[in-house]
Amino acid sequence: MEQKSTTHFGYTEIPIENKAKKISNIFHSVADKYDLINDLMSIGIHRLWKLFTIHTSGVHRGAKVLDIAGGTGDLALKFSKIVGNTGLVILADINSSMLNIGRDRLINQGFTNNVNYVQANAERLPFSDNSFDCITISFGLRNVTDKNAALRSMHRNLKPGGQLLILEFSQTADWFAPIYDIYSFGLLPKIGKIFSNNEKSYQYLAESIRMHPNQEALKQMMEEVGFEHCKYDNMTAGIVALHRGYKF
């Protein structure tokens, strides 16, 4: 089978080797306003989605957690409180600007004893096999060029019995889709333009959500790389879904 040489960047087909750089440029440009715009875009609901992810994780004191695409560190901060001094949280992100903001935020709040920071590509995680009790990736998988490679890498890094949680935009309920389209392609880019002077990045965000695998397709992708007991929970009419799967 001939290997595909292009991939999608939103609705545009581009050479595979160009996607990572284009994604990186987006996050370099919005890093300093990322949390503010997330609050504006979701009316703060993204915080509830993340709290549900934390609750679902079952992470306990002494656990070892990897937060991929951890960005500004909101999940890592909460995990750090849970795992305590006998546990470890690794905040990983491929983008140095996002990682630096997350690191500075946690250090400034006193989280210095049980959090490490690693610049890493989700497709090639630089950790030993069977290292983590829990791996999370929040609003990052849709930006990965080779999602199957990333899922295989996460599976390899989980301990037997460990859990992967993927929090990501997904396919909305049919009744809500027209409203969501108006918001995504009408209002969302305008918010990006006003608050970050970066309308194109938020146009890409809307397009990337539509190009991401839907709930059932992502569940199947997880199963195909070896995850078991895979399931998902829809939130806010399917705007977001939390997928989970285990390694045994």
N, C-alpha and C positions, 0 to 999 in steps of 0.2 A: 504494500500500500504506500502510495506517495505521501510523504510527510507534508502537512500543511505549512505554508510559509507565511500566512497572514493570520491576523486575529482581529477581533473587534475592539475598537476604542469608542465606546458609545455606539452610535449607529455607523461609524466609519470603519472600513477595513484598512488596516495598516500592517506593515511588516512586523512579524512577531518580535524581532529584536528591538523595535522602537517603543513598545508599549511601556515597559518598565520606566524608561526615561520620561515619557510623557506623564505617567502617573506621578512620578517623583516630582516633576515640576509643579504639578497641581498642588501637592501637599506642602512643598516649600513655600508656595505663594499664599496659602491659607492658614498655615500652622498657628500664627499668633492670634488668629480670630476664630479658630476651629470650635472651641467650646461655646463661645457666644453665638455663633451661627447655628450650631446644633440646637441650642436652646430656642432660638427664634424659629428655626425650621419645624421643630417638633412640638413647640409650645411647652417645652420641658419634659415631654412624655418619654424622651429617650432615657431619662434617668430611671423611670419606672421599668422600662424594658431591661435595663442593665441590672436593676435590683432583682428582678425575676430571674435573670441569668445567675446571679450570685446565689440566690436561694436554691435554685435547681441544681447547682454544681455539687452540693453536698460536701464541699471542701471543709476540712476540720483542722484543728490545731496540729502542727507538725507536718502538714502536707506540703508537697512541692508542686507549684503551679507555674505554667507557662502561659503568659498572655501575649498572643501574637497580634501584630498590628495594634499594639496597646496604646499608641498615640499619646494623648495627654495624661494617661495614667489613672483614669477614674476607676476602672476595674481593678487594676493592680493595687491601688490604695486600699480598697475595701478588702481584697484578698490578704493584703499584708496584715491588716488588723485581725483577720480570722486565724491565719496560720501561726501567728505569734513568733517568738524568738527561736522556737525549735523547727520552724518551717522556712520555706524559701519561695519567693515570687520572682520570676524573671519577666521583666517588661521588655518585649522585643518589638522592633519596628524596622522596616527596611529604609524608612525615611529619617535622615539624621535630624532635620528640623523638628519633626514631631517627637522623636525620641528625646531630644534635648529639653523640650518643653515639659514632657512627662517627668524626666529625671529631676529637673529643677523644681517642679511642683512638689514632688514627693519629698525631696531633700528639705525644702523650705518648710514642710509640715512635719519634719522630724522622722520620716520613715527611712532610716539609714541602715538598720541592722539586718533586715531580712529581705531586701529588694536589690536585685542586680539588673543591669541594663545592657542589652545586647542589640547591636544593629544586625539584622538577619533577614534573609529572604525566606519566606514561608515555603518555597519550593525545595529549598536545600537547608533545612534547619541544622545548625552546627552543634548539635548536642548528641550525647551518647544514646544508644538504643535503650528503651525501657527506663526513661529518666523521670517522668512526671506522673503524678496522680491525676492531674486535671490539666487540660489544654483548652484555652478559650481563644476565639477570634471574633472580634466584634466589628461589624461593618467594614471588613477588610477582604473577605474572600472574593467578592465580586471584582476587586481590582487586581487579583492575581492572574497572571497570564496563563499558566498551566495549573488549573484547579485540581486536576487529578494528581499531579506531582505533589502539590501542597498537601492534599489529603493523605497520600502515601507517607509523606514525611512526618506528618502529625501522628499517624498510626504507629510508625516506627519509634517515635519518641515517647509514646505513652507506655506506662507500666502495664502489665497484665492486670485487668480489673479497672484500669483508668478510663476516664470519660472525656470525650471531646464535646465541646459546646460551640455551636456556630450561631451567632446572632447576626442576622442579615435582613436587609430589605427583601421582600418577596412579592408574590402575586396576590393582589387584593381580591376580595370578594367581588363578584360580578356587579352587584348593585352599587358598589362604591367606586368602581373603576372610572366612570366618566368624571366624577368629582375629583378623583386623585389625579387624573390627567390634566385637568385645568390647573390644579395646584402645582403639579410637577413641572409643566412646560410653560405655564404662565407666570405664577408667583415666585417659584423657587429661584429661577435665574435672576429675577429682580432683587430678591433678598441678597443674593451673592453680589450683585453689582453695587448695591447701596452700602453694604457693610464690609465688603472686602475688595471692591472695585474689580471683581473677577467674575463676570457674568458667564463666560464660557466654561469655567470649571463647574459651575452648578448646572449648566446645560448638560455637561458630560455626566454629572451625577444622576440626573433624571434618566438619561439614555442608558447608563450602565445598569440601573435598576431594572429596566425593561429587558435588557439582554441577559440578565442573570438567570440561571436555572430556577424553575419554580420549585415549590415545596417537594413534590413527589420526585422530580428529576434529581434534586440535590440529595434526597434520602437514598435514591438508587445509587448515585455516585459514591456515597459513603459506604454502602454495603459492598459495592464492587471492589473497593480497596481493602476490605476486611473488617470494617466495623460491624458490630452486632447489636441487636435490640435497638435499632435506630427508630427514632420517632421525632415528631416536631409539634410545637405548639404555636398556633397563630395568635398574633396580638394585634389589636387595633384594626380589625377588619382585614387582617392579612397584610397590612403594610409591612409588618416585620414578622419573621418567624424565628423561633429558637429551635434549631436542630440539635439532637444529641445522639451519641453513639458510644459504644464501649469496645474496648479491646480485651479479648480473652485468650 
